[in-house]
Each structure stands twice: as C-alpha cells, then as structure tokens.
Amino acid sequence: MCWTFVSFMLPISIFCFSCHQVRQGGLYVILASLVDAGVKHVDSCPLCQARGFVCEICNKGNVIFPFQLDKCNQCAGCRACYHKACFRPSKTPCPKCRRLQKRREIRRTKRPLSP
C-alpha cells in the first residue's frame, strides 16, 4: 500500500462521530469521499498499479484489484484476482493454485531419499 496516501487521507475527525451523526449519514459521506479519493489515487499511482492483478485467464491488460467487487473475484486459496466473467470459484479452477500445486508435487518427487 502507498503509505503516503493512507497517512494524509485519514483525518482524525473520522473517529469523532456521535451515533446520531452516523445514523444521519455523516460517516457515510466521509467514507464515500475517502473511497473515491483512494480509487482515483490507485488509478494514477504507479506503485499502487504495480500491486494490482492482471487476469491470468483472459490476459487482458487492465489491472484489477480485490476492492473492485463489481469487477473482480478473488481466489480464497491464493488470493489472486480474476474478472468475474472469467473466474467463478465454484466452477473454474484457479490457475495460480493449480500452478502452485504442481510445483509442490514436483518438489516432493525430486527430494532425495534420506539414508
């Protein structure tokens, strides 16, 4: 995470809300503006873009992130991200999990036998 962004975006006043203000939507307004600012930052920050995912199934060039709930499904095993249309956890096997499993199997078979 780009810590510079986080440190300047969290005003101390966010923790000073009464229950009445929360019920009236005051906290939602502040959080929505923070989310919007965060998304804009991630879209334009090279460091944040480097931490995103490219869907291994379709290999389209656009970077996706786990917080994009409308675009992205995340594998529960390895946490890799894929487009919703490409990866359905109950139907499609995760390419990264399959790759990691194959590596584990190869390592197990290549280990020298102990004397």
Secondary structure, DSSP 8 states (H G I E B T S, - for coil): --HHHHHHH--GGGG---HHHHHTTHHHHHHHHHHHHHHHHHHH-HHHHHTSB--TTT--S--B-TT-TTTEEE-TTT--EEETTT--TTTS--HHHHHHHHHHHHHHHHS----
